[in-house]
Amino acid sequence: MNSSSDVIVQGTSNDAAVSRESAARLGYIDDPFIRYFVKRPQRRAPLINRGTHSRFDGMQRIIRQFINRSSSPCQIVSLGAGMDTLYFLLQQQQQLWRLFEIDFAEITAKKAATVYKTPALRSLLPQDMVVANGGTELHSHEYSLISGDLREFANVVPKLMARGFDCSQPTLFLSECVLIYLDPKHSDQIISWITKNMKHAGILTYEQILPHDRFGQMMIENLRTRGLELRGLHAYPTLQSTSQRFLDRGWHSAVAVDLATFHESLPENEQSRLAKIEFMDEWEEFRLLAQHYAFTFAYTADVAPFNSMSIKQI
């Protein structure tokens, strides 16, 4: 049985979905599927919509680099996937890929139920899809939704293997504000397992940073009032430390970029498009907020497609 803190952390999945739905409905991002996972839509503030756009854009572009540049079948593992719509967004991709999503059983059960009761989503499922484990999992050759506690990753691995996960295939792991909620001993165990067992792997994380300045302390206190604790933040508090955790384990490359820098690197035509959606005058506040979130892209070996991918080039 999950603790009350687990339930609160699981609630962040809904918060992320609401923010993405707001950005999608207003035209910041192209995600026609997220609306099916949000029961009570809310219009977020312009600076939140901007941040959601950059978060979505960074994740999606690395994912598409990975798929488009893979010369062989590839795998994606989404750690703490929540209500992410990646499987449906990838339907237009012609390359061979497999997606494994992992989250608490309470989350996967809600996701599986939503998918099956929504014709627009269910119609996109592969024909070999089956519901398993009491309605908490979906299994097919192409897509597997797996229930599991990432703090007990040793128990998650056999589930991955049972669904055909192949340690020899190029694999991209994803973590959007997930590892940061784990005690470092648990998140480090996941990274160590990847290091030891994967032949060619990469990871893209999106996490909070900079807990020691005034804004960072305020961010932590605001989350604590909601019962949320960023357990990994003080262990890896900076851009350098978030990348160094991979380099210290012998990974070939690791680069971290904060969201403010990423947003500033967007093409001018995209900046102009965003400016037309809604007016935003909280630029100083946005930059301060965005400096406290970061992408980290790392890969284990100097091989394709990872050595041609870069968070700084997207």
C-alpha positions as CSV (number, residue, x, y, z in Angstrom):
1,M,0.0,0.0,0.0
2,N,1.4,3.4,-1.0
3,S,2.1,6.0,1.7
4,S,0.5,9.4,1.7
5,S,3.7,10.9,0.3
6,D,3.5,8.5,-2.6
7,V,0.0,9.6,-3.3
8,I,1.1,13.3,-3.3
9,V,3.9,12.5,-5.7
10,Q,1.5,10.7,-8.0
11,G,-0.6,13.8,-8.1
12,T,2.3,15.6,-9.9
13,S,1.4,13.5,-12.9
14,N,-2.0,15.3,-13.1
15,D,-0.4,18.7,-12.6
16,A,1.9,18.1,-15.5
17,A,-1.0,16.9,-17.7
18,V,-3.0,20.0,-16.9
19,S,-0.1,22.2,-17.8
20,R,0.5,20.4,-21.0
21,E,-3.2,20.5,-21.9
22,S,-3.3,24.2,-21.3
23,A,-0.3,24.7,-23.6
24,A,-1.7,22.4,-26.3
25,R,-5.2,24.1,-26.2
26,L,-3.7,27.5,-26.7
27,G,-1.4,26.4,-29.5
28,Y,2.0,26.4,-27.8
29,I,2.6,22.7,-28.5
30,D,1.1,20.1,-30.9
31,D,-0.4,17.4,-28.7
32,P,-3.9,16.5,-29.7
33,F,-4.1,13.6,-27.3
34,I,-3.4,15.2,-23.9
35,R,-6.9,16.5,-23.5
36,Y,-8.3,13.0,-23.1
37,F,-6.2,12.6,-19.9
38,V,-7.4,15.9,-18.2
39,K,-10.8,16.0,-16.5
40,R,-10.7,19.6,-15.3
41,P,-8.8,21.8,-17.8
42,Q,-7.3,25.0,-16.5
43,R,-5.6,27.9,-18.3
44,R,-2.2,28.3,-16.9
45,A,-0.3,31.6,-16.7
46,P,1.6,32.7,-19.7
47,L,5.0,32.0,-18.1
48,I,3.9,28.5,-17.2
49,N,2.7,27.9,-20.8
50,R,6.1,29.1,-22.1
51,G,7.9,26.8,-19.7
52,T,5.7,23.9,-20.7
53,H,6.5,24.6,-24.4
54,S,10.3,24.5,-23.8
55,R,10.0,21.4,-21.7
56,F,7.9,19.6,-24.4
57,D,10.1,20.9,-27.2
58,G,13.3,19.7,-25.6
59,M,12.0,16.3,-24.8
60,Q,10.3,15.7,-28.1
61,R,13.2,16.9,-30.3
62,I,15.8,14.6,-28.6
63,I,13.3,11.7,-28.8
64,R,12.9,12.3,-32.5
65,Q,16.6,12.7,-33.1
66,F,17.0,9.3,-31.5
67,I,14.3,7.6,-33.6
68,N,15.1,9.3,-36.9
69,R,18.9,8.6,-36.6
70,S,18.7,5.0,-35.4
71,S,19.7,2.6,-38.1
72,S,18.3,-0.4,-36.3
73,P,15.2,-1.1,-34.1
74,C,15.4,1.1,-31.0
75,Q,13.8,1.2,-27.6
76,I,12.5,4.0,-25.4
77,V,12.0,3.6,-21.6
78,S,10.0,6.3,-19.9
79,L,10.6,6.3,-16.1
80,G,7.6,7.6,-14.3
81,A,5.7,8.2,-17.5
82,G,2.5,9.5,-15.9
83,M,-0.1,10.6,-18.4
84,D,2.5,11.3,-21.1
85,T,1.1,10.8,-24.6
86,L,4.4,9.7,-26.3
87,Y,3.1,6.5,-27.7
88,F,0.3,8.3,-29.6
89,L,2.6,11.1,-30.7
90,L,5.0,8.6,-32.2
91,Q,2.4,7.0,-34.4
92,Q,3.5,9.0,-37.4
93,Q,7.1,7.7,-37.2
94,Q,8.0,5.1,-39.8
95,Q,11.1,3.8,-38.1
96,L,11.0,0.7,-35.9
97,W,10.8,1.5,-32.2
98,R,9.4,0.1,-29.0
99,L,8.2,2.1,-26.0
100,F,8.1,0.9,-22.4
101,E,6.4,3.2,-19.8
102,I,6.8,2.6,-16.1
103,D,4.9,4.1,-13.2
104,F,3.0,3.3,-10.0
105,A,0.1,0.8,-10.5
106,E,-2.4,3.5,-9.4
107,I,-1.2,5.7,-12.3
108,T,-0.9,3.0,-15.0
109,A,-4.4,1.7,-14.1
110,K,-5.9,5.2,-14.6
111,K,-4.0,5.6,-17.9
112,A,-5.0,2.1,-19.2
113,A,-8.6,2.8,-18.3
114,T,-8.6,6.2,-20.1
115,V,-7.0,4.8,-23.2
116,Y,-9.5,2.0,-23.4
117,K,-12.6,4.1,-22.8
118,T,-11.5,6.8,-25.3
119,P,-12.2,5.7,-29.0
120,A,-9.7,8.2,-30.4
121,L,-6.9,6.6,-28.3
122,R,-8.0,3.0,-28.4
123,S,-8.2,3.0,-32.2
124,L,-4.4,3.8,-32.3
125,L,-3.4,0.8,-30.2
126,P,-1.8,-2.1,-32.0
127,Q,-3.9,-5.2,-32.7
128,D,-1.9,-7.4,-30.4
129,M,-2.6,-5.2,-27.3
130,V,-3.8,-6.9,-24.2
131,V,-4.8,-5.7,-20.8
132,A,-2.8,-7.4,-18.0
133,N,-2.1,-7.5,-14.2
134,G,-5.7,-6.6,-13.1
135,G,-6.0,-3.7,-15.5
136,T,-2.8,-1.9,-14.4
137,E,-0.8,-2.9,-17.5
138,L,-1.0,-2.9,-21.3
139,H,1.2,-5.2,-23.4
140,S,2.0,-5.4,-27.1
141,H,5.1,-5.9,-29.1
142,E,5.3,-2.1,-29.8
143,Y,4.1,-0.6,-26.6
144,S,4.1,-1.8,-23.0
145,L,2.7,0.1,-20.0
146,I,4.2,-1.5,-16.9
147,S,3.3,-1.0,-13.3
148,G,6.2,-0.7,-10.9
149,D,7.9,1.2,-8.1
150,L,11.2,2.8,-9.4
151,R,12.6,2.6,-5.8
152,E,12.5,-1.1,-6.3
153,F,14.1,-1.2,-9.8
154,A,15.4,-4.7,-9.3
155,N,11.7,-5.8,-9.3
156,V,10.9,-3.7,-12.4
157,V,13.7,-5.2,-14.6
158,P,12.1,-8.7,-14.8
159,K,8.9,-7.0,-16.0
160,L,10.8,-5.2,-18.7
161,M,12.5,-8.4,-19.8
162,A,9.3,-10.3,-19.9
163,R,7.9,-7.8,-22.4
164,G,10.9,-8.3,-24.7
165,F,13.2,-5.5,-23.6
166,D,16.6,-6.1,-25.2
167,C,19.8,-4.8,-23.5
168,S,21.7,-5.0,-26.7
169,Q,19.5,-2.5,-28.6
170,P,20.0,1.3,-28.6
171,T,17.9,2.6,-25.8
172,L,16.9,6.0,-24.7
173,F,15.7,6.5,-21.1
174,L,13.5,9.4,-20.2
175,S,12.9,11.1,-16.8
176,E,10.8,14.2,-16.6
177,C,10.8,15.4,-12.9
178,V,10.9,11.8,-11.7
179,L,14.4,10.9,-10.5
180,I,14.5,14.1,-8.6
181,Y,11.8,12.8,-6.3
182,L,13.7,9.6,-5.5
183,D,16.3,9.3,-2.8
184,P,19.7,9.4,-4.5
185,K,20.4,5.9,-3.5
186,H,17.4,4.8,-5.6
187,S,18.0,7.0,-8.6
188,D,21.7,6.0,-8.6
189,Q,20.7,2.4,-8.6
190,I,18.8,2.9,-11.8
191,I,21.7,4.7,-13.5
192,S,24.2,2.1,-12.2
193,W,22.0,-0.7,-13.7
194,I,21.9,1.1,-17.1
195,T,25.7,1.5,-16.9
196,K,26.3,-2.1,-16.1
197,N,23.7,-3.8,-18.3
198,M,23.1,-1.7,-21.4
199,K,25.4,-1.9,-24.4
200,H,24.4,1.4,-26.0
201,A,22.2,3.7,-23.9
202,G,21.3,7.4,-23.5
203,I,19.2,9.3,-21.0
204,L,17.4,12.6,-21.1
205,T,16.3,14.1,-17.8
206,Y,14.4,17.2,-17.0
207,E,14.8,18.1,-13.4
208,Q,15.0,21.0,-10.9
209,I,18.3,22.5,-9.9
210,L,19.8,25.3,-7.8
211,P,18.3,24.8,-4.3
212,H,20.6,27.1,-2.5
213,D,19.7,30.6,-3.8
214,R,16.7,32.5,-2.7
215,F,14.4,31.4,-5.5
216,G,15.5,27.8,-5.1
217,Q,14.7,27.9,-1.4
218,M,11.3,29.4,-2.1
219,M,10.7,26.6,-4.7
220,I,11.5,23.9,-2.2
221,E,9.3,25.5,0.5
222,N,6.4,25.8,-1.9
223,L,6.6,22.2,-2.8
224,R,6.9,21.2,0.9
225,T,3.7,23.0,1.7
226,R,2.1,20.5,-0.8
227,G,3.9,17.6,0.9
228,L,6.4,17.2,-1.9
229,E,10.1,16.6,-1.3
230,L,12.8,16.9,-4.0
231,R,14.9,14.1,-2.4
232,G,17.6,14.2,-5.1
233,L,18.0,17.9,-5.4
234,H,20.8,18.5,-2.9
235,A,22.8,15.5,-4.2
236,Y,22.8,16.9,-7.7
237,P,22.1,20.7,-7.3
238,T,23.9,22.2,-10.3
239,L,24.3,21.8,-14.1
240,Q,27.8,20.5,-13.5
241,S,26.7,17.9,-10.9
242,T,23.7,16.6,-12.9
243,S,26.1,15.8,-15.8
244,Q,29.0,14.7,-13.6
245,R,26.9,11.9,-12.0
246,F,27.0,10.1,-15.4
247,L,30.6,11.0,-16.2
248,D,31.7,9.6,-12.8
249,R,30.2,6.3,-13.9
250,G,32.2,6.2,-17.1
251,W,29.6,7.5,-19.5
252,H,31.1,8.9,-22.7
253,S,29.3,12.2,-22.6
254,A,26.9,14.3,-20.5
255,V,25.8,17.8,-21.1
256,A,23.3,19.9,-19.0
257,V,21.5,23.0,-20.2
258,D,19.1,25.0,-18.1
259,L,15.6,25.8,-19.5
260,A,16.3,29.6,-19.8
261,T,19.3,28.9,-22.1
262,F,17.3,26.4,-24.1
263,H,14.4,28.9,-24.5
264,E,16.7,31.6,-25.7
265,S,18.1,29.3,-28.3
266,L,14.8,28.7,-30.0
267,P,14.7,29.9,-33.6
268,E,13.4,33.4,-34.2
269,N,10.4,32.2,-36.2
270,E,9.4,30.0,-33.2
271,Q,9.9,32.9,-30.8
272,S,7.7,35.1,-33.0
273,R,5.0,32.4,-33.2
274,L,4.9,32.1,-29.4
275,A,4.7,35.8,-28.9
276,K,1.5,35.9,-31.0
277,I,-0.3,33.3,-28.8
278,E,-0.6,35.5,-25.7
279,F,1.1,38.5,-24.2
280,M,3.7,37.9,-21.5
281,D,5.4,40.6,-19.5
282,E,6.9,38.5,-16.7
283,W,10.2,38.0,-18.5
284,E,12.4,38.4,-15.4
285,E,10.3,36.0,-13.4
286,F,10.2,33.5,-16.3
287,R,14.0,33.6,-16.7
288,L,14.5,33.1,-12.9
289,L,12.1,30.1,-13.0
290,A,13.6,28.6,-16.1
291,Q,17.1,28.9,-14.6
292,H,16.0,26.4,-12.0
293,Y,15.1,23.6,-14.4
294,A,17.5,21.7,-16.6
295,F,17.8,19.1,-19.3
296,T,20.7,16.7,-19.0
297,F,21.5,14.4,-22.0
298,A,24.1,11.7,-21.5
299,Y,25.1,8.5,-23.3
300,T,27.3,5.6,-22.4
301,A,29.4,5.1,-25.6
302,D,30.7,7.0,-28.6
303,V,28.3,5.3,-31.0
304,A,25.4,6.3,-33.3
305,P,22.8,7.6,-32.9
306,F,23.8,9.1,-29.6
307,N,27.0,10.8,-30.8
308,S,25.1,12.7,-33.4
309,M,22.5,14.0,-30.9
310,S,22.8,17.1,-28.7
311,I,20.5,19.1,-26.5
312,K,22.4,22.2,-27.5
313,Q,21.7,21.7,-31.2
314,I,18.0,21.2,-31.0
